[in-house]
Amino acid sequence: MNIIVPMAGRGSRLRPHTLTTPKPLLPVAGMPIVSRLVRDIVNLLDMPVTNIGFVLGDPIFFGDNVVVELEKLAKSVGAKAHIFRQFQALGTGHAIMCAEPLLSGPTVIAYADTLIRANFHLDTQADATIWVNKVKNPQAYGVVELNNKGDISGLVEKPESFVSDLAVIGIYYFKEAADLKNELMAVLQENLTRGGEYQINDGILRMIQKGKRFTSAEVSHWMDCGNPTITIKTNQRMLQLLADEGETLVGEHTNENSTIIPPCFIAEGVVLHNSTVGPYVSIGKGTRIENSTIENSIIQSESELKQVTLKDSMIGNHVKYNGSFSSVSLGDFSELK
């Protein structure tokens, strides 16, 4: 089994946090988004994953440090990492074709801006499976259209009239990825674009038209990381899910007259002094918090916060913050005095 993770986007909606850290490497509930996504997918599959292809952008931004982290991630799940580059933002179909050497055999394609919880078995008799989530407002999403057998017969983007309430979440399984490769190759050769970009949907629709059987697999939780507000909400939901599953979230840290209101993620090496933290707070390694109250926020690594009251906030790495603001969004190496 192969996994391909397109992650070449710069994450502009999450700036300033993505000015120095690629969006998929931002932590949610103490783990980078892409790490949690890959691990959750591996846990769902009934066969071992041997190769993981990461499609990155310009090496100036996605540099050697990113490659090293992704290689560690692949190794941790027993797979080999393959690094591919997408130098132009030409769409989802183009990004997948950048990983052409891995488009063979059983393959999962997963976009690294979403987190899931699911409990199902893939229908390995189907030619492909599209993972979906039931939504209340399907007109705001791309949804699958089902035939009378319950198989997928089409894909409709933001339908004006009801088609289904099953939104496509950006994770796909292909029994033979070469089938998708052949159709996407045709899409590129025919210069079939939408808004100047080549889309995976056009390859999928060509497969369906040729009689390939697509099924749907519904996830129980689908969490986005599109902007700071949504990412903070996803952090909250993930912390609660992990706590309910009995996962240990608090590492070895120093607690000096401080209160932790669960669920919270506290990394090793954190120092809490005369502070109240939680609920729904994630704190990265080496961060020190003094005389502060923090709720429903993400604080990254090696930062120092003093005399702050924060709620619904994101703080980057190596931040020094001493003040009385109530809601902020600070990127890496920011300093407030």
PyMOL commands that set and color helices and strands:
alter all, ss='L'
color gray80, all
select helices_A, chain A and resi 12-14+23-25+33-44+64-76+92-97+100-102+138-140+177-189+200-209+228-244
alter helices_A, ss='H'
color red, helices_A
select strands_A, chain A and resi 2-6+27-28+31-32+51-56+80-85+107-110+114-117+128-134+142-146+152-157+166-174+214-218+221-224+254-256+259-260+264-266+271-273+276-277+281-283+288-290+293-295+297-299+304-306+309-311+314-315+320-322+329-330+335-336
alter strands_A, ss='S'
color yellow, strands_A
deselect
rebuild
show_as cartoon
